[in-house]
Structure formats: C-alpha cells, structure tokens
Amino acid sequence: LETQVGIIGAGPSGLTLALMLEKQGIKSIIIENRSRDYVENRVRAGLLEHNTVEVFDSLGVSERLHKEGLVHHGCYINFNGVSQHIDFEKHTKRQVTIYAQQEVVKDLIQSCEERGIPVLFEADATEIEGVETKKPIIHFTQNGEKKSISCDFVGGCDGFHGIARKTLPKDSYKEYKIEYPFSWLGILAHAAPTYDELIYAYHKEGFALASLRSPVVSRLYLQVDNNDAVENWSDEKIWDQLEKRLGIALNRGDIFEKSITPMRSFMIDNMQFGRLFLAGDSAHIVPPTGAKGLNQAIADINNLAKALISFYQTGNEDNLNNYTQKCLARVWRSLDFSNFMTYLCHKQSEEGTFESRLQKSKFDYLRMSEAYQKTVAENYVGMPFEAFE
Ligand code: APR
C-alpha cells in the first residue's frame, strides 16, 4: 500500500489527524490492531475542552456531540464537606462538554468512512522502517498476512503501549514519570446523576469524584490503595463510600462497569525522529484528575496536522522541525495541572501532618481568592491554542 501519511492507531489522535489532513486533500491510511467494535466501545475519558470541541466543529464531526453532549459551566471542589464552586463561565467565558470518548471515536470513524479515508482494523503494526529516509515503511499483519504501507510521514498515534515510542532511538529523549501512591476505582452505573456539575471531593477517608456520561449514566470514582482489587468492593460498599466522601445522596442504579486504574504521569521530551511523529498517549499520559489526556492528544494533533499541511502546501519544514517544542509547552502545563488537582484532592497522609496542612491551606485559599479560582478555571477548561504560539 502507498499513501502520504501512514497513521498507526485509530484512537482520537489518529482519527482526528486523518480527518484534518483529508480536509486539505492530504491522503492517509490508518491501521488499528483492535476491531472496530472494540475501539468504539472502549470506556475511557469523557470531558471535552472548549478547544477540542472547536476542532471537532471545524471538521464537521460534532453534530451528535452538540445534540447529546452536556455543556458544563463550572465544577465543585470539596474539602471535608466544605464546597467551593469554580465558575468557568465567569472566569474564562469558556465551557467544557461531557461526551464519552467512545462516542467521539464512533463519530470520527463514521466521518472517515464517509470521506473515504481507509481505516484498517485488526491490523497490527509490527515495525516502522526507514524513519530517517523520505519513504518510511510501516509493516503490519492483518488476517495472518504480512503487509506494508509506504508513506512520506508516519503518525505514531498508537497510545501508551504502541510501537511508535519504542521506535525512537533511546538517546533521543528523556523520560519523566511519577507513579502516584493511590489508584482509582471507577464505576459506570445506570443512574441519573443527582448533581448538575462534577464534584471533586477530598475526604479524610480518601478522594471521590462524581462525574457522568449522560443524563442517565453516572460515572463515579473512589481513591483506593494501589494493591486493592475490585473483588473487595461490593456495590453497596461503593455507594456507601461515595455518599460519605461526596456528602450527598446518590441514585443507586445498576453498576455495569467496575475497574481499578493506577494513577501516573509519564512523558518523553521528544516527540519526533526523522519522519516519525508521536501524538497523544504514545508520548504522554496524565492522571485523569484534570481530564487532560484526550484534550492534550487533540492539541498535539492540531500542531501536527498544521505542520504537515504547511509542508505539503509550501515545502517548508519549519513547523515540522518545531513540532516537539510546540507541543511540549502545553504537555508540561497539562502535567502540572493534573498533578496539582491530584495532590489537592487526594488523601496522601494522615490529617495534621505538614503535607495535609498545606493541602488544606490551598483549599482555604481557593475559597477566598477569585484569582486562584480563575487559575483553576482557565487550566480546567484548557488554555487557548494561541496561548502557546
Ligand atoms: N498497531 C496498530 N494499532 C495499535 C498498535 C499497533 N501496534 N498499538 C496500539 N494501537 C492502537 C490501540 O489499539 C488504540 O486504538 O492505537 C490506538 C491508540 O489510541 P488511544 O490509546 O486512545 O490513544 P490516543 O488516540 O492518543 O488518545 C488519547 O488520551 O488519556 C487518554 O482517554 C484518553 O485514550 C485517550 C488518549
């Protein structure tokens, strides 16, 4: 096979890249090792920043998002039962939209189909050859057959476990990571949320987050130990702990998904080598506390698509050469904000210690300072793309 941009991974990164390129007449092929059904039903994030929605608007893929997505103008941060509202609208004139990532993926795949962008499912990329040449080759296997795509550029959009990052020479980047000493027990329940906006709650027994996926599906999380297991958590125990930590009554609907996710930050400080460019989870992951993962991925793609488009339109490689540098400023902002929210809201030590007193002081300051609220709001809704120009 042959194309201009060979893309590995049909997650939000790869699909959005293909659609942005197609709009400017640039051809691509996406290969994805999972089935279409799998990627369309994989439960992941669910909060879209203002910027992200604007990108989807510009691609004409946001009709269902605007119909079914829920626009939120703020959120709550609680500390041992005391609640502070963060007003996005007042501080930033921007909002966020609650719309599940698997719905985003469905919309993007459908649009690729309509626009004739080939998405090859159950096609496993095994090697990227010749990234230092002008014609790299992606080798992959599909139905037991060995195949390849010859292209001008490779989009490494294959997530945290993909092969793109492993293809970068080891000495071309530095790795940064933190493993947090706690995990999230996340549930999805057929239950109408009793809250109108997200609630991030510090409680002396641990963090809890009340989120949602739709007016009839609640998404809720509890801080648990890293070595905890879902078997230790009956439905009743989960609901009891959620109500206690959030300090509100909940609709206790049927829990249809229960899983434990470790919390970590990871990034590399180089996202390109020769003609291979990484975007999204392949280059960095953040704890979900700041809802930045999916949004950072789309911000990377916005830079990458623009750089590729300017190369194809003018032959100028400056934007391609500056791609990593352009992305990293925002990646560090996402890491810092996710880390800030994580430490503000999680239980890290017994009450009364130095750390816990600083944590409480941050929360007290959030209650008294409009400036601090604005800082949280503008990071939460996402700094405009132009802020990093
Ligand atoms: N060959 C083909 N496809 C692959 C390979 C491979 N060797 N390895 C991984 N993939 C596919 C995965 O199956 C997955 O569908 O690449 C895709 C990567 O998608 P995501 O993991 O969703 O990553 P990305 O598109 O960068 O999306 C941003 O940030 O915080 C998260 O929830 C957020 O998943 C979202 C991500």
Boltz pocket constraint, residues with backbone or C-beta under 6 A from the ligand:
constraints:
  - pocket:
      binder: B
      contacts: [[A, 8], [A, 9], [A, 10], [A, 11], [A, 12], [A, 13], [A, 14], [A, 31], [A, 32], [A, 33], [A, 34], [A, 39], [A, 44], [A, 45], [A, 101], [A, 123], [A, 124], [A, 125], [A, 126], [A, 157], [A, 158], [A, 159], [A, 160], [A, 161], [A, 162], [A, 163], [A, 279], [A, 280], [A, 281], [A, 282], [A, 286], [A, 292], [A, 293], [A, 294], [A, 295], [A, 297]]
      max_distance: 6.0
